């Protein structure tokens, strides 16, 4: 039968087993995950979330349903639901770091840096060879203004993946925050080579060069940033300042 068969709709509710599950009782067996996939293809993300929550009522440890729920909830903007799903997925897959990395990233994006750190540390215990674990830990420490820890974690990410352009950019940004400007130029130059179309990397490189008095290089970096992103206001402000040789302190 079709996964969209209306006869398979729930006929009554029972107490919830957890905060993610949506209680229901079937007239017959239903593949809620398949329903959710179909609804996502039709653009009905809210309906897909409902079906995935029903799947978790039927099988609270279903990792496929948890993973899809986390991703779909993020698309709908339901951060709390996505975080809960990633946390549950991390519990259901106790040796895998992926769900915890995603959970930590989402916490960082919400500015919840202190909460992101222990999640990232647990991911580190599970997979100490994954550069993304160190990257997200570095971002959490950077957001909390813990520059020493942030620099260490970004360095570890780059050690594991020397061509990780975003980790190099973040390391350079942390160096800028710590006023290690020569080091910042070195790693941001590498980041710019690896991410030639990312405007903020060029802007960060411009800041580092300007601080060292390398104004021609700063002008070139800011010009590249504004070409890549004409609406990048800070890059335009920085470019105008260097063009006038204005001694105003650099911001980034």
Secondary structure as UniProt FT lines:
FT   TURN            3..4
FT   HELIX           6..8
FT   HELIX           32..41
FT   TURN            42..43
FT   HELIX           45..58
FT   TURN            60..61
FT   HELIX           63..76
FT   HELIX           79..92
FT   TURN            94..95
FT   HELIX           98..109
FT   TURN            110..111
FT   HELIX           113..126
FT   TURN            128..129
FT   HELIX           131..143
FT   TURN            144..145
FT   HELIX           147..160
FT   TURN            162..163
FT   HELIX           165..177
FT   TURN            178..179
FT   HELIX           181..194
FT   TURN            196..197
FT   HELIX           199..211
FT   TURN            212..213
FT   HELIX           215..228
FT   TURN            230..231
FT   HELIX           233..243
FT   TURN            244..245
//
